[in-house]
Structures are given as structure tokens and as C-alpha cells.
Amino acid sequence: MLAEIDLFGIFVPTFLLLALAAMLVTRIVSRLLDRLRIGPLIWHRALFDLAVFVLVAGAAYYVLERLT
């Protein structure tokens, strides 16, 4: 399990920061798909975005676990 990060005296769970980063990456992927005109071809956009978020957050957690 990853430790908490001290952010100006407040302990923040590592996964919270990973989730915020994953949300940013998910937004970038979503906009990229819209720009490439692939977005309208996705059947259920919210479910697709959730799946991308879970995959990115899980991959980031896995990589961070391996590095520590």
C-alpha cells in the first residue's frame, strides 16, 4: 500500500492524487477522440469515459507500486 503524502501539513491519500491525474488524462483522451471524430461513434460515452478513467487510474497505481 502506498503511503500518504504530506501536502502543507495535510495528509492526502496517494490514490486521490492518482485519481486526479487519471481524470485529467481521461479528459485529454476524450477531447482527442472528439477532435478525431471518433467520439460520436461510441455507443455510451459516459460508460466509456468511466472505463478509461478506471484503466488509467489502475495503470498509474500499478506503475507507482512497482516503482516504490
N, C-alpha and C positions, 0 to 999 in steps of 0.2 A: 504494500500500500504506500502511496506517495504521501509525503509529509505536507503539512500546511505551510503556506507562505506568509511571512510577516510583512504586511503592507501598511506602513506608517502606524505600527502598533496594533493593527487589527489582523487577526489570523484568518486567512482566506483559504478555503479548500482548493487544492490544486485542480481538482476536476472542474470547479467553477470557472477558473481561468481557461482551461482547455475547452469548456463548453462555449465560452465567449469567442474564442478563436475559431472554433468549429462553426459557430453561427456566422462569423464574418466570411469564412471560406464558402459556406453554403450560399450566402448572398452573392458572392462573386461568381460561383458556378451557375446560379440561377440567372443572373444577368447575362452571362456569357451564352447560355443556351437561348435566351431571348434574342440576343444580338445575332446569333447564328440561325435564327428562325426555327429552332428545334423545340422551343417551349410549347407552342400550340399543339404539337404532336403528342405531348404527354397527356395521358388519359386523366389522371387525378394529380394535379400539380402539388397540392398540399401534402399528399402522401409521399410523393416523390421527393419533395424538399425535406420531409422528416427522415426519409431513408438516407438521403445524402448526409444530413446532419449526424445521424447515428453512426454511419460509416466513417465519417471524418473524425468525429469525437473518439470513437473506438480505436481508430488507427493512431491518432495522436497520443492517446493514453498508452497504447501498446508500445509505441516507439519511446515514449518518455520512461516507461517502466524498464525497458531494455537498456536505456542509457544510464540509469541510476543503479 
